[in-house]
């Protein structure tokens, strides 16, 4: 079978382009994110900023000169809002703008205090101060990966358009042959960094940033799926991957959520960066990561399971030096992917040694099956997550899909192998899912 490879951009080059870092990977220090005498380069640049409450600021710049339309307004939008963990998540006013950040707060895509109408993300209008066609804005940024995009209202058009940053294209475009288009194709990435003083009580999510040395290789390969069509897998192999190594590698199979495809766990969740950082710190064992497109099967779990077990796994075992033992395999997913993982666990509990169910379960999948007590299962959700009963109660008691539903079932049935990992700071977003993968790999896998 012919294998098609699409190699992603150099991680070090991507970091330089996205964060304005110097060659040693450190953010450029400055007293402020931009100055009147500095030529602004289109894109997103993160700088050390002593005046920022987080210690860093991000400057966004959009070049409107390349458009043949007249821009009426342009804004940058993304999960640049914060929640105070010392308050109830839905307490009035517990929704803070970047410049209102205080040590201990965490970034989130959804702030329950704002409700479903106004609780999603943060948007700030950009301005062209000197009339050169470059629209800019700046504000504080904390540690982690932030997906952002531009909302442009063109003169004479009824509706605004949402686009990724042309100076920093969405990494979801790294596989242009994806069968299913991901909604994240209009989201670019900018990396904030952790300040040991100003963010000392907040999450240090720097493990999602690209490593300076020793990065593994992330590619996309084609294979023939269960329906006979050419489909694509995202593949990560460690930096020192050896196809002839006597000890075969372990594998982690990962499912995206609704509206996503095989690119999401790498483009938005940075599973490759996380693995690189964990390996650099000696926090987990080397493993190959495999992502897939389950939306292609319209979330028909039986078809997905058939495709994974009888087409994806055999392809991976034929083309990579991986173990064929179930205890050396893991399967995890987020949201709809968490529901997929729930079904995989109840239908095929002995095909994998580990399952990670993030931000979503599916209690219609529950059935008696031999071996349900064998694999290690981690279940987790966000503090502001709509997959939690605390944030959005089930509206259909016959189709329970919340974190608490599976946790309660496990307790009632004395399933000690199902571990309630609890509530990670964030919402139904990549802040939570990146944390989930990190803790799944460091605290549960191969233990």
C-alpha positions as CSV (number, residue, x, y, z in Angstrom):
1,X,0.0,0.0,0.0
2,X,1.4,3.4,-0.9
3,X,1.8,5.7,2.0
4,X,1.4,9.4,1.6
5,X,3.3,11.7,4.0
6,X,2.6,15.3,4.6
7,X,5.2,16.6,7.1
8,X,4.2,19.5,9.3
9,X,6.2,22.7,9.4
10,X,9.3,22.7,11.7
11,X,8.1,23.1,15.3
12,X,10.9,25.5,16.1
13,X,10.1,27.6,13.1
14,X,6.5,27.6,13.9
15,X,7.2,28.8,17.5
16,X,9.4,31.6,16.1
17,X,6.7,32.7,13.7
18,X,3.9,32.5,16.2
19,X,5.5,34.0,19.3
20,X,8.2,36.3,18.0
21,X,10.8,34.4,19.9
22,X,14.5,34.7,19.4
23,X,16.6,31.8,18.2
24,X,17.0,30.3,21.6
25,X,13.2,30.0,22.0
26,X,12.8,32.7,24.7
27,X,10.2,35.4,24.3
28,X,11.6,38.8,23.3
29,X,11.7,41.0,26.4
30,X,10.2,44.5,26.2
31,X,8.6,47.1,28.4
32,X,5.4,47.0,26.4
33,X,4.0,44.7,23.6
34,X,4.4,47.4,20.9
35,X,5.6,50.9,20.5
36,X,4.9,53.7,18.1
37,X,8.4,53.5,16.7
38,X,8.4,49.8,16.0
39,X,7.2,48.4,12.7
40,X,4.4,46.0,13.3
41,X,4.7,42.6,11.6
42,X,1.4,40.9,10.7
43,X,0.7,37.9,12.9
44,X,0.6,37.3,16.6
45,X,3.7,38.2,18.7
46,X,4.1,37.4,22.4
47,X,6.5,39.5,24.4
48,X,7.6,39.7,28.0
49,X,5.9,42.7,29.5
50,X,6.6,44.0,33.0
51,X,3.4,46.0,32.9
52,X,1.2,43.0,32.1
53,X,-0.5,41.2,35.1
54,X,0.6,37.9,33.6
55,X,4.1,39.0,32.7
56,X,3.4,38.6,29.0
57,X,1.4,40.4,26.4
58,X,0.3,39.4,22.9
59,X,0.1,41.8,19.9
60,X,-2.1,40.9,17.0
61,X,-1.6,42.6,13.7
62,X,-3.7,42.1,10.5
63,X,-2.7,43.5,7.1
64,X,-5.8,44.8,5.5
65,X,-3.9,46.0,2.4
66,X,-4.1,42.6,0.7
67,X,-7.9,42.7,0.6
68,X,-9.8,44.0,-2.4
69,X,-12.7,44.8,0.0
70,X,-13.0,47.7,2.4
71,X,-12.8,46.7,6.0
72,X,-15.5,48.3,8.2
73,X,-14.4,46.6,11.4
74,X,-12.1,43.8,12.4
75,X,-11.8,42.0,15.8
76,X,-9.6,39.2,17.2
77,X,-11.5,36.5,19.1
78,X,-10.5,33.5,21.1
79,X,-10.6,32.0,24.6
80,X,-8.8,35.0,26.2
81,X,-11.0,35.3,29.2
82,X,-10.5,34.2,32.8
83,X,-12.4,32.7,35.7
84,X,-11.5,33.1,39.4
85,X,-11.3,29.7,41.1
86,X,-11.9,31.3,44.5
87,X,-15.5,32.1,43.4
88,X,-18.3,29.8,42.3
89,X,-17.9,29.4,38.5
90,X,-21.3,30.9,37.8
91,X,-21.1,33.7,40.4
92,X,-22.1,37.0,39.1
93,X,-19.1,38.8,37.6
94,X,-16.9,35.8,37.4
95,X,-15.8,36.5,33.9
96,X,-12.7,38.6,33.5
97,X,-11.0,40.2,30.5
98,X,-7.3,39.7,29.9
99,X,-6.3,43.0,31.5
100,X,-8.3,42.0,34.6
101,X,-6.3,38.9,35.2
102,X,-5.1,38.2,38.7
103,X,-2.7,35.5,39.9
104,X,-4.6,32.2,40.3
105,X,-7.2,32.8,37.5
106,X,-7.4,30.4,34.6
107,X,-8.2,30.9,30.9
108,X,-11.4,29.3,29.5
109,X,-13.4,29.4,26.4
110,X,-16.7,29.5,28.3
111,X,-17.4,31.4,31.5
112,X,-20.7,30.2,33.0
113,X,-21.3,33.6,34.7
114,X,-21.8,35.1,31.2
115,X,-24.5,32.5,30.3
116,X,-24.8,30.8,26.9
117,X,-25.2,34.1,25.1
118,X,-22.2,36.1,26.4
119,X,-20.0,33.5,28.1
120,X,-18.1,32.3,25.0
121,X,-14.7,33.6,24.4
122,X,-13.3,37.1,24.4
123,X,-13.4,39.5,21.4
124,X,-11.6,42.8,21.0
125,X,-11.8,45.2,18.1
126,X,-8.6,46.1,16.3
127,X,-7.7,49.5,15.1
128,X,-5.6,51.1,12.3
129,X,-4.1,54.0,14.3
130,X,-1.8,55.4,11.6
131,X,-3.8,54.7,8.5
132,X,-1.3,52.2,7.0
133,X,-3.8,49.5,6.7
134,X,-2.4,47.4,9.6
135,X,-5.0,46.7,12.3
136,X,-3.6,45.9,15.7
137,X,-4.5,45.3,19.3
138,X,-2.7,44.0,22.4
139,X,-3.6,42.5,25.8
140,X,-2.1,40.2,28.5
141,X,-1.8,36.5,27.8
142,X,-1.1,33.6,30.2
143,X,0.5,30.2,29.8
144,X,-0.8,27.8,27.2
145,X,-2.0,27.5,23.7
146,X,-4.7,29.9,22.5
147,X,-6.7,29.3,19.3
148,X,-7.7,32.7,17.8
149,X,-9.2,34.0,14.6
150,X,-10.4,37.3,13.1
151,X,-13.9,38.5,12.6
152,X,-14.1,40.9,9.7
153,X,-17.1,43.0,8.7
154,X,-16.6,44.2,5.1
155,X,-18.3,47.3,4.0
156,X,-21.6,46.6,2.1
157,X,-21.8,43.0,3.3
158,X,-24.5,41.8,5.7
159,X,-22.6,39.2,7.7
160,X,-19.1,39.3,9.0
161,X,-16.6,36.5,8.1
162,X,-14.4,34.4,10.3
163,X,-10.9,33.7,9.1
164,X,-7.6,32.4,10.5
165,X,-4.6,34.6,10.5
166,X,-3.1,34.7,7.0
167,X,0.3,35.5,8.5
168,X,0.0,32.5,10.8
169,X,-2.3,30.0,9.1
170,X,-4.3,27.4,11.0
171,X,-2.3,24.3,11.7
172,X,-5.5,22.4,11.0
173,X,-4.6,23.0,7.3
174,X,-1.5,20.9,7.6
175,X,-3.3,18.0,6.0
176,X,-5.1,19.6,3.0
177,X,-6.4,16.2,1.9
178,X,-8.6,15.7,5.0
179,X,-11.9,14.1,4.1
180,X,-13.8,15.9,6.8
181,X,-13.2,19.7,7.2
182,X,-12.6,20.7,10.8
183,X,-14.2,23.8,12.3
184,X,-10.7,24.7,13.6
185,X,-9.6,25.5,10.1
186,X,-10.4,29.2,10.9
187,X,-8.3,29.1,14.2
188,X,-4.7,30.0,14.3
189,X,-2.5,29.3,17.4
190,X,-0.5,31.6,19.6
191,X,1.4,30.4,22.6
192,X,1.4,32.2,25.9
193,X,4.2,31.5,28.5
194,X,4.3,31.0,32.2
195,X,5.7,33.6,34.6
196,X,6.9,32.1,37.8
197,X,6.0,35.2,39.8
198,X,2.9,36.7,38.2
199,X,1.3,33.3,37.4
200,X,2.6,31.3,40.3
201,X,-0.9,30.3,41.5
202,X,-2.2,29.7,37.9
203,X,-1.8,26.7,35.7
204,X,1.6,26.2,34.1
205,X,0.6,24.9,30.7
206,X,4.0,25.4,29.0
207,X,4.0,21.6,28.3
208,X,1.9,22.4,25.2
209,X,4.7,24.6,23.7
210,X,7.1,23.1,21.1
211,X,10.3,21.9,22.6
212,X,13.6,23.6,21.6
213,X,15.4,20.3,20.9
214,X,14.4,16.7,20.5
215,X,11.0,17.1,18.8
216,X,9.4,14.0,17.4
217,X,8.0,13.8,13.9
218,X,4.4,14.4,13.2
219,X,3.0,13.4,9.8
220,X,-0.2,12.5,8.0
221,X,-0.5,9.2,6.1
222,X,-3.2,7.7,3.9
223,X,-4.8,4.3,4.4
224,X,-7.8,2.4,3.1
225,X,-10.7,2.5,5.6
226,X,-13.5,0.0,6.2
227,X,-15.7,1.7,3.5
228,X,-12.9,1.3,0.9
229,X,-12.2,5.0,0.8
230,X,-8.8,6.6,1.2
231,X,-8.7,8.2,4.6
232,X,-6.0,9.8,6.7
233,X,-4.3,9.2,10.0
234,X,-2.2,11.7,12.0
235,X,1.0,10.0,13.2
236,X,3.5,11.1,15.9
237,X,6.7,9.1,16.4
238,X,9.3,10.1,19.1
239,X,12.5,11.8,18.0
240,X,14.6,8.7,18.3
241,X,12.1,6.3,16.8
242,X,13.8,3.1,15.6
243,X,11.9,0.9,13.2
244,X,14.3,-1.9,14.1
245,X,14.3,-1.6,17.8
246,X,13.9,-4.9,19.7
247,X,11.4,-3.5,22.1
248,X,8.3,-2.4,20.1
249,X,6.6,0.9,20.8
250,X,3.3,1.4,22.6
251,X,0.5,3.2,20.8
252,X,-2.1,5.8,21.8
253,X,-5.2,6.1,19.6
254,X,-6.9,9.4,19.9
255,X,-10.4,10.6,18.7
256,X,-11.3,14.2,18.1
257,X,-14.8,15.6,19.0
258,X,-17.7,16.9,17.0
259,X,-16.7,19.3,14.2
260,X,-13.2,18.0,14.1
261,X,-11.0,15.5,12.1
262,X,-7.6,13.8,12.4
263,X,-5.8,17.1,12.6
264,X,-7.4,18.4,15.8
265,X,-5.4,16.6,18.4
266,X,-2.1,17.9,16.8
267,X,-3.3,21.3,15.5
268,X,-5.3,22.4,18.5
269,X,-4.4,19.9,21.3
270,X,-0.7,19.7,20.6
271,X,-0.4,16.1,21.5
272,X,2.9,15.9,19.8
273,X,4.3,18.9,21.8
274,X,2.9,17.4,25.0
275,X,4.6,14.1,24.4
276,X,7.9,15.7,23.5
277,X,7.8,17.7,26.8
278,X,6.8,14.6,28.8
279,X,9.6,12.6,27.3
280,X,12.1,15.4,27.9
281,X,11.2,15.3,31.6
282,X,11.1,11.5,31.8
283,X,7.4,11.6,32.8
284,X,6.1,8.8,30.5
285,X,7.2,6.1,28.2
286,X,7.8,6.5,24.5
287,X,4.7,5.9,22.4
288,X,3.4,6.4,18.9
289,X,0.3,8.6,18.7
290,X,-2.4,7.9,16.1
291,X,-5.3,10.2,15.3
292,X,-8.2,9.5,13.0
293,X,-11.3,11.0,11.3
294,X,-14.4,9.6,13.0
295,X,-16.7,12.3,11.7
296,X,-16.4,10.5,8.3
297,X,-18.5,7.7,9.8
298,X,-21.1,10.3,11.1
299,X,-20.4,9.0,14.6
300,X,-21.8,5.6,14.0
301,X,-19.9,3.9,16.8
302,X,-20.2,0.4,15.4
303,X,-18.6,1.5,12.1
304,X,-16.0,3.5,14.0
305,X,-15.1,0.5,16.1
306,X,-14.8,-1.8,13.1
307,X,-12.6,0.8,11.3
308,X,-10.3,1.2,14.3
309,X,-10.0,-2.5,15.2
310,X,-9.9,-4.0,11.7
311,X,-8.3,-1.3,9.5
312,X,-6.5,1.4,11.5
313,X,-4.7,-0.9,14.0
314,X,-3.6,-3.5,11.4
315,X,-2.3,-0.6,9.2
316,X,-0.3,0.9,12.1
317,X,1.0,-2.5,13.2
318,X,2.1,-3.3,9.6
319,X,3.9,0.1,9.0
320,X,5.3,0.9,12.4
321,X,7.3,-0.9,15.1
322,X,4.5,-1.2,17.6
323,X,3.4,-3.8,20.0
324,X,0.4,-6.0,19.1
325,X,-0.4,-6.6,22.7
326,X,-3.6,-4.9,24.0
327,X,-2.0,-3.9,27.2
328,X,0.4,-1.7,25.1
329,X,-2.5,0.2,23.5
330,X,-4.5,3.1,24.7
331,X,-7.7,4.7,23.3
332,X,-8.9,8.2,24.4
333,X,-11.1,11.0,23.1
334,X,-12.8,14.3,23.8
335,X,-16.5,15.2,23.7
336,X,-18.0,13.1,20.9
337,X,-14.6,11.3,21.0
338,X,-15.2,10.7,24.7
339,X,-18.6,9.1,23.8
340,X,-16.8,7.1,21.2
341,X,-14.3,6.0,23.8
342,X,-17.1,5.0,26.2
343,X,-18.6,2.8,23.5
344,X,-15.2,1.3,22.6
345,X,-14.7,0.5,26.3
346,X,-18.0,-1.3,26.8
347,X,-17.9,-3.1,23.4
348,X,-14.2,-4.1,23.4
349,X,-12.7,-3.7,26.9
350,X,-9.9,-6.2,26.3
351,X,-8.6,-4.7,23.0
352,X,-6.9,-1.8,24.9
353,X,-5.1,-1.6,28.2
354,X,-6.1,2.0,28.9
355,X,-9.1,4.3,28.1
356,X,-9.3,8.1,28.5
357,X,-12.8,9.6,28.5
358,X,-12.6,13.3,28.4
359,X,-15.6,15.7,28.6
360,X,-18.4,13.3,27.6
361,X,-19.7,9.8,28.2
362,X,-22.5,7.7,26.7
363,X,-24.5,5.7,29.2
364,X,-26.5,4.0,26.4
365,X,-23.3,2.1,25.7
366,X,-23.4,0.4,29.1
367,X,-23.7,-3.4,28.8
368,X,-22.3,-6.5,30.5
369,X,-19.2,-7.6,28.8
370,X,-16.3,-9.9,29.9
371,X,-13.2,-7.9,30.9
372,X,-14.8,-4.6,31.8
373,X,-12.8,-4.7,35.1
374,X,-9.4,-5.2,33.3
375,X,-8.4,-1.9,31.6
376,X,-7.5,1.3,33.4
377,X,-10.1,3.9,32.6
378,X,-9.6,7.6,33.4
379,X,-12.7,9.9,33.3
380,X,-12.3,13.7,33.4
381,X,-14.1,17.0,32.7
382,X,-13.7,20.8,32.9
383,X,-14.7,23.0,35.8
384,X,-16.8,25.1,33.3
385,X,-17.6,22.2,31.0
386,X,-21.0,21.7,29.4
387,X,-20.2,18.0,29.7
388,X,-20.7,18.3,33.5
389,X,-24.0,18.2,35.3
390,X,-22.8,21.1,37.3
391,X,-22.8,23.3,34.3
392,X,-25.5,21.9,32.0
393,X,-27.8,19.3,33.5
394,X,-29.0,16.4,31.2
395,X,-32.0,17.4,29.2
396,X,-32.7,13.7,28.3
397,X,-32.7,11.2,31.2
398,X,-32.7,8.3,28.7
399,X,-29.4,9.4,27.1
400,X,-27.0,10.3,29.9
401,X,-23.8,11.8,28.5
402,X,-22.2,13.6,31.4
403,X,-19.0,13.0,33.4
404,X,-20.9,12.4,36.6
405,X,-23.1,9.8,35.0
406,X,-20.2,7.4,34.3
407,X,-18.5,8.2,37.6
408,X,-21.7,7.4,39.5
409,X,-22.2,4.2,37.5
410,X,-18.6,3.1,38.3
411,X,-19.1,3.7,42.0
412,X,-22.5,1.9,42.1
413,X,-21.0,-1.1,40.3
414,X,-17.7,-1.1,42.3
415,X,-15.6,-0.6,39.2
416,X,-12.3,0.2,40.9
417,X,-10.5,0.3,37.6
418,X,-12.5,3.4,36.5
419,X,-10.8,6.5,37.9
420,X,-12.6,9.8,38.4
421,X,-9.8,12.2,37.7
422,X,-12.1,15.1,38.5
423,X,-12.5,18.6,37.2
424,X,-9.7,20.3,35.3
425,X,-9.6,24.1,35.1
426,X,-11.3,25.2,31.9
427,X,-14.4,24.5,29.8
428,X,-15.3,22.3,26.9
429,X,-12.0,23.4,25.4
430,X,-8.5,22.6,24.6
431,X,-7.2,23.9,27.9
432,X,-9.0,21.0,29.5
433,X,-8.3,18.4,26.9
434,X,-4.6,19.1,26.8
435,X,-4.5,18.8,30.6
436,X,-6.5,15.5,30.3
437,X,-4.0,14.0,27.9
438,X,-1.0,15.2,29.9
439,X,-2.4,13.6,33.1
440,X,-3.6,10.5,31.3
441,X,-0.1,9.9,30.0
442,X,1.8,10.8,33.2
443,X,-0.5,9.3,35.9
444,X,-2.3,6.4,34.3
445,X,-0.6,5.0,31.1
446,X,1.7,2.0,31.4
447,X,1.5,2.1,35.3
